[in-house]
Amino acid sequence: MRLRFLVICAAALAALVGSPPLAAGATATGPPGQYYLSLGDSLAFGYQQERITAELANGSYSPANFPGYTYRFGSVLQEINPGLQVVDFGCPGETTVSYTTGCVAQELGLPLHNGYAGSQASAADAFLVAHPGQVSPITVSLGVNDVTPALTACAPDYTNACVGPYITAATTNLAAILGTLRYLAPGAEIIVLKYYDPFYVTALGAKTDALAEALDHAIGLAAASASADTVDAFAAINEPRPPFSETKSVCKYTLMCADADIHPSNPGYSLLARLFFNASGF
């Protein structure tokens, strides 16, 4: 995710993935492998705006200070397999296009958890080729940044005619990316993130919930096309569970209320890590 969240129309879903899904996803049938590979955008990286700004300003920046869900999930996997190593190629601001061309944040000088030359796609593919049968799980958070321009370009009604091309391009790319991962790691547990809606606590209010759910349905189609599982962050954060209202839940699990930052709070990243573990079947 960039510093905005995608809002779309449910009607945009019809043209998402041209081919039918191979399967509905499959949970792991064995223990974690030797490596856990985390791919994607700022959520895979563990981004938090205020913290990274402060650390860059005072010279204390280290990727290790941003464990996000990746290293929290990885620490649980290491309780099952103490020899497991976490490899995090997550790039803040990554889109399904820049995933195949190059990490802009890294090119601008921001060190990543595990840096690489070229694109995240080339790094991920090379890693999987170099470690056949050793990588599981693979987590992916990609797609939202491709359609962020629709927030302004398609306002205020977000009609299918406007947002449809953004969604079609993003999900076609995502399905292709996941298909490549599945081809290179046929036995790996692949888990794709469905996004929550931090904008519920803004003037947009409940309007964005239905739109976020539509996006998540689209991501689910792309994941299913590669026999990947999904994590439903919307259900965990935006569907109220007493004593939490939806507002309190969004304020707790994201930094939207405190810092106007759509990224997860520390409790939010911990929640996502638990969701990934539950979805993994390990």
C-alpha positions in Angstrom: 0.0 0.0 0.0 1.0 3.6 -0.6 -0.3 6.3 1.6 -3.8 5.8 0.2 -6.2 2.9 0.0 -8.1 1.7 -3.1 -11.8 2.4 -3.3 -13.7 0.6 -6.1 -17.1 -0.4 -7.3 -18.3 -4.0 -6.9 -19.4 -3.9 -10.6 -15.7 -3.8 -11.6 -15.3 -7.4 -10.7 -16.6 -9.1 -13.8 -13.5 -8.5 -15.9 -10.9 -9.3 -13.4 -9.3 -12.6 -14.4 -9.8 -14.1 -17.8 -9.2 -17.7 -16.9 -11.0 -19.8 -14.3 -9.3 -20.5 -11.1 -7.2 -23.7 -10.8 -8.3 -24.3 -7.3 -9.7 -22.5 -4.3 -6.4 -22.6 -2.5 -4.8 -25.3 -0.3 -3.4 -25.1 3.2 0.1 -26.5 4.0 0.4 -30.3 4.2 3.8 -30.3 6.0 6.0 -28.1 8.2 7.4 -24.8 7.1 10.4 -25.1 4.8 13.9 -23.8 5.3 12.9 -20.3 4.1 9.9 -18.1 4.4 9.7 -15.6 1.5 7.8 -12.3 2.0 7.0 -10.4 -1.2 5.0 -7.2 -1.9 4.5 -3.6 -0.9 4.9 -1.5 2.3 2.8 -4.0 4.3 5.3 -6.8 3.5 8.1 -4.4 4.5 6.4 -3.3 7.8 6.1 0.4 7.0 4.9 3.0 9.5 5.1 6.6 8.3 5.9 8.6 11.4 8.5 6.1 12.7 10.4 5.9 9.4 10.3 9.7 9.0 11.8 10.2 12.5 14.5 7.5 12.0 15.6 8.9 8.7 15.7 12.4 10.2 17.8 11.4 13.2 20.0 8.9 11.4 18.8 5.8 13.4 17.0 4.1 10.5 17.3 0.4 10.2 15.0 -2.1 8.4 15.2 -4.3 11.5 13.0 -1.6 13.3 10.1 -2.5 11.0 9.3 -6.1 11.6 5.7 -5.7 10.3 3.8 -8.9 9.9 6.7 -10.6 8.1 9.0 -11.1 11.0 6.2 -11.6 13.5 4.9 -14.4 11.4 8.4 -15.7 10.8 9.1 -15.9 14.6 6.1 -18.2 15.0 7.2 -20.4 12.1 10.7 -20.6 13.8 9.0 -22.1 16.8 8.0 -25.0 14.5 11.2 -25.1 12.5 14.0 -23.4 14.4 16.2 -23.5 11.3 13.8 -21.4 9.2 15.2 -18.2 7.7 13.1 -15.2 6.9 13.7 -13.5 3.5 11.8 -10.2 3.1 11.9 -8.5 -0.4 9.0 -6.2 0.5 9.3 -2.7 -1.1 7.3 0.3 0.1 5.2 1.7 -2.7 5.5 -1.4 -4.9 2.9 -2.0 -7.6 2.4 -5.1 -9.8 4.2 -3.2 -12.5 7.2 -2.0 -10.5 7.4 -5.5 -9.0 8.8 -6.5 -12.5 10.9 -3.4 -13.1 12.5 -2.2 -9.9 11.9 -1.1 -6.4 11.6 2.7 -6.5 12.2 3.1 -2.7 15.4 1.2 -2.9 16.5 3.1 -6.0 16.0 6.3 -4.0 18.3 5.0 -1.3 16.0 3.3 1.3 17.7 0.0 2.5 15.3 -2.9 2.5 15.3 -5.9 4.8 16.9 -8.0 2.0 18.1 -5.8 -0.8 18.6 -6.9 -4.4 19.7 -5.6 -7.7 17.0 -5.2 -10.3 13.3 -6.0 -9.7 11.6 -7.8 -6.9 10.3 -10.3 -9.4 13.8 -11.2 -10.6 15.0 -11.5 -7.0 12.1 -13.7 -6.0 12.4 -15.9 -9.1 16.1 -16.3 -8.7 15.7 -17.2 -5.0 13.1 -19.8 -5.7 15.2 -21.3 -8.5 18.3 -21.4 -6.2 16.3 -23.1 -3.4 14.0 -25.6 -5.0 11.6 -27.3 -2.6 13.0 -25.3 0.3 10.7 -22.2 0.3 7.4 -22.3 2.2 5.5 -20.2 2.9 5.4 -17.4 0.5 3.3 -14.3 1.4 2.3 -11.7 -1.0 0.7 -8.2 -0.6 0.4 -6.5 -4.0 -2.2 -4.8 -6.2 -3.5 -1.8 -4.3 -0.9 0.7 -5.4 -1.7 0.1 -9.1 -5.1 1.6 -8.7 -4.5 4.4 -6.2 -4.8 7.0 -9.0 -8.5 6.0 -9.2 -9.1 7.6 -5.8 -8.9 11.0 -7.5 -9.5 10.1 -11.1 -12.8 8.4 -10.5 -14.1 10.5 -7.6 -16.8 10.9 -6.4 -18.8 8.0 -7.7 -16.2 5.4 -8.6 -18.1 4.0 -11.5 -17.2 0.7 -13.2 -16.4 2.6 -16.4 -13.7 4.5 -14.6 -12.2 2.1 -12.1 -12.6 -1.0 -14.3 -9.4 -0.5 -16.3 -7.4 0.0 -13.2 -8.7 -3.2 -11.6 -8.4 -5.3 -14.7 -4.7 -4.3 -15.2 -3.8 -4.8 -11.5 -5.5 -8.2 -11.1 -4.2 -9.5 -14.4 -0.7 -8.6 -13.3 -1.2 -10.1 -9.9 -2.6 -13.4 -11.3 0.5 -13.6 -13.6 2.9 -12.9 -10.7 1.2 -15.6 -8.5 1.2 -18.0 -11.4 5.0 -17.6 -11.8 5.5 -18.2 -8.1 3.3 -21.3 -8.2 5.3 -22.6 -11.2 8.6 -22.1 -9.5 7.4 -23.3 -6.1 4.8 -25.9 -6.8 4.7 -27.3 -3.3 4.9 -24.0 -1.4 2.1 -22.6 0.7 1.3 -19.2 -0.9 -0.8 -16.8 1.0 -2.1 -13.5 -0.4 -3.3 -10.5 1.7 -6.8 -9.1 1.3 -6.8 -5.5 2.5 -8.7 -3.8 5.3 -10.4 -0.4 5.0 -8.7 2.4 7.1 -10.9 5.1 5.6 -14.0 4.0 7.6 -12.8 6.6 10.2 -12.7 9.4 7.7 -15.4 11.5 6.1 -15.8 8.7 3.5 -17.3 6.5 6.3 -19.0 3.3 5.6 -19.1 3.9 1.9 -15.6 2.6 1.6 -16.4 -0.7 3.3 -18.4 -2.1 0.5 -15.8 -1.0 -2.0 -12.9 -2.5 0.0 -14.8 -5.8 0.1 -15.2 -5.7 -3.7 -11.4 -5.2 -4.0 -10.8 -8.1 -1.7 -13.1 -10.4 -3.7 -11.0 -9.5 -6.8 -7.8 -10.3 -5.0 -9.3 -13.6 -4.0 -10.0 -14.5 -7.7 -6.3 -13.8 -8.6 -5.1 -15.9 -5.6 -7.4 -18.8 -6.5 -6.0 -18.8 -10.1 -2.7 -19.9 -8.6 -4.1 -22.2 -5.9 -3.0 -19.7 -3.3 -4.8 -19.1 0.1 -5.8 -15.6 1.3 -5.8 -13.6 4.6 -8.9 -11.6 5.2 -7.7 -8.5 7.0 -11.0 -6.7 6.4 -13.0 -9.3 8.4 -10.5 -9.0 11.2 -10.3 -5.2 11.4 -13.5 -3.8 9.8 -16.2 -6.2 11.0 -16.9 -5.2 14.5 -16.7 -7.7 17.3 -17.9 -6.6 20.8 -16.7 -4.9 22.8 -15.0 -3.2 19.7 -17.0 -1.0 17.4 -15.6 -0.8 13.8 -14.2 2.7 14.6 -12.4 1.4 17.7 -11.0 -1.6 15.8 -9.7 0.6 12.9 -8.1 3.0 15.4 -6.5 0.1 17.3 -5.1 -1.9 14.4 -4.1 0.9 12.1 -2.4 4.3 12.6 -5.2 6.2 10.9 -6.6 7.8 14.0 -3.2 8.6 15.6 -1.2 9.7 12.6 -3.5 9.7 9.6 -1.4 6.8 8.4 -3.2 3.9 6.7 -0.5 1.4 7.8 -1.0 -1.0 10.7 -0.1 -0.2 14.2 2.1 -2.6 16.1 -1.1 -4.5 17.3 -2.3 -4.4 13.7 0.9 -6.0 12.3 0.7 -8.6 15.1 -2.9 -9.3 14.1 -1.9 -9.8 10.5 0.8 -12.2 11.5 -1.7 -14.3 13.4 -4.0 -14.3 10.4 -1.2 -15.4 8.2 -0.4 -18.2 10.6 -4.0 -19.3 10.8 -4.3 -19.3 7.0 -1.1 -21.3 6.5 -2.3 -24.5 8.1 1.1 -25.1 9.6 
